[in-house]
Amino acid sequence: MSLLFLVAGTAQAQEGDAARRFGTLPGVTQVSLSPDGQRIAFVAPNKGQANDLYVVEIADGAAPRRILRASGDPETLLWCRWSSDARILCQVGGREDYGGQIYGFTTLVAVDAAGGNTKVLSTRRGQHARGYDFRGGRVIDWQPGEGGSVLMMRSHVPESNIGSLITKNDEGMGVDLVDVTSGSITVVEKPRRDAVEYITDGNGTVRVMGTHSAAGQTGYLSGMKRYFFRPAGGGDWEPLSTVNLRANEGFDPVAVDAATNRAIGFAKMDGRTAVVAVKLDGTGKGETLYRHPEVDVDGLVRVGRDQRVVGATYATDRRQMVTTDTKVAAMANSLSRALGGRQVYFIDASADELQWLLWAGSDVDPGRYYRYTPAAKQLRPLLEDRPLLSALTLSPVEAIRYPAADGTMIPGYLTLPPGRSDAKGLPAIVMPHGGPSSRDEWGFDWLAQYFAQAGFAVVQPNYRGSSGYGDKWYQDNGFQSWRTAIGDVTDAGRWLVKEGADPARLSIVGWSYGGYAALQSGVLAPDLFKKIVAIAPVTDLAELKEEVERYTTGAIMRDFIGSGPHIREGSPAQNAASIKAPVLMFHGTLDQNVDIEQSRIMKRALDSAGKRVELIEYPGLAHDLGDSDARTAMLARIAGFLPR
């Protein structure tokens, strides 16, 4: 056996180990603290897409006890949370293919904290239902107190039986007070066909309702969502606000503060999203609570079992928090200092708020959950997000700015291999984010870190068309303004080369819209990137417009994609002949976000044009390819494909 063979074999084994470490799903996907603060419930992956609910006593450090399992075919546990010290609620969800159409579904179930006594809380469908509704409902109020019941949004479908006088005419979304042990209900809000959302004050009173009606006889939902409020003393619903979903304008309520009788939500201020409070007294009087001159304030800080609003968050180079609650602010600041500057997020709290569940992480730390006891100043580590990465030295993430062709400075993030301070001589990757109504943020990113471990310099650009920077930056979105968005992406590659990266080993990798951006970059700048990887990409905008017509939001999505020359010019599948670089694509067959036909169309177009292309399909997987083995295999295949 030659030395060269041994070295190659060792390198392959190391790369396979790295793919396994980064491709393995997080060891815990969601955690909840019991009302007494003494136990946690957490969801962890099992083989394939299966996952399990565990309960563990914090004090004695005993092994976790498995309470519930979802098979992954097709159900998985989306989240689980304590409703009382004795009962846990879980949302189960999945996707199924019905006659070539992929539908998502959810169901709410309750289970004893000791296991057993499982009960479905979603509305049951009779055999004579006159329609379909896959919405399993949502908990909107956890009823602070003993926790024997919750307020749930529940959907209803009319039922009738020919030859019988027994009918059920309820239709739409209503609110019920549901006993989590017996399943018995008390109707709080009768179902309404146009109701899509209800908001409580966190103390058991429904104060806001959102409605969304069809536009005329089209069957498609209109672009207007309307909100109504009920006065504090009760009475009929009164108009609160209208949200234009196409323009993303209008007051969009998220929470109700009972103490001040205000709805708290988001609205545009000078082209950027701000947090606004509006009086629930019919005057429409509003007040801006939080705004930022450069970026959108896009998140609320909510704590306690009543989920009261105590602040807001926004992302500049890093995500920041502002809060009016001095206790929460002091805890966050002191904990962040104690944890070496890591970002701290409050996940849950005991009923008396003497115990807090928090998560902390950073760019070089995938994150860990802790229980914090303020009175004792005790911070107890509980669970790691990614224990397989604990032995690795991860790469710091640097916020950067680079110039676009028109001189605009584009924000983004640079991740270099461990120990490197520059990109000189390195193979490099541009990795545009998905969305396009999204943005990258500072922190741990499993894909970027994997590529950095493999020796690549990685740039993640927040190109124009990204959200988070206001209307002017968003433009007409990344499809209608594709030339600007993709131009910014390709300029990230040119910046890397100017920084010393090897132009002969420059590649582009993207997921979802990022996959679209990767392919369209090959059209716009065919000589720039030497390899293209697209995961679950959009490839043909005309086909996408046809696909969205299957759904009730079809008219809104049709307008989002738009009409005109960009439909052809901005579709990589319609311009496959311009692409020079070899293309590698991955796609799940149960992708409800981007139909797998998009990748198949692209492959046929590239094949017809005589280009090098490979499409790897994953049967039964959704948009996120949420399977450890599939992700591990994908990473290993990408590593072997990219120029090193």
Buried (B, 14 or more C-beta within 10 A) or exposed (E): EEEEEEEEEEEEEEBBEBBBBBBBBBBBBBBBBBBBBBBBBBBBBBEBBBBBBBBBBBEEEEEBBEBBEBEBEBBBBBBBBBBBBBBBBBBBBBBBEEEEEBBBBBBBBBBBBEBEEEBEBBBEBBEBBEEEBBBBBBBBBBBBEEBBBBBBBBBBBBBBEEEEEEEBEBBBBBBBBBBBBEEEBEEBBEBBEBBBBBBBBBEBBBBBBBBBEBEEEEEBBBBBBBBBBBBBEEEEBEEBBEBEBEEBEBBBBBBBBBEEBBBBBBBBBEEBBBBBBBBBEEEEEBEEBBBBEEBBBBBBBBBBBBBBBBBBBBBBBEBBBBBEBEEBBEBBEBBBEBBEEBBBBBBBBBBEEEBBBBBBBBBBBBBBBBBBBBEEEEBBEBBBBBBBBEEBEBBBBBBBEBEBEEEBEBBBBBBBBBEBEEBEEBBBBBBBBBBBBBBBBBBBBBBBBBBBBBBBBBBBBBBBBBBBBBBEBBBBBBBBBBEBBBBBBBBBBBBBBEBBBBBEBBBBBBBBBBBBBBBBBBBBBBEBBBBBBBBBBBBBBBBBBEBBEEBEBBBBBBBBBBEEEBBEBBBBBBBBBBBBBBBBBBBBBBBBBBBBBBBBBBBBBBEEEEBEBEBBBBEBBBBBBBBBBBBBBBBBBBBEBBBE
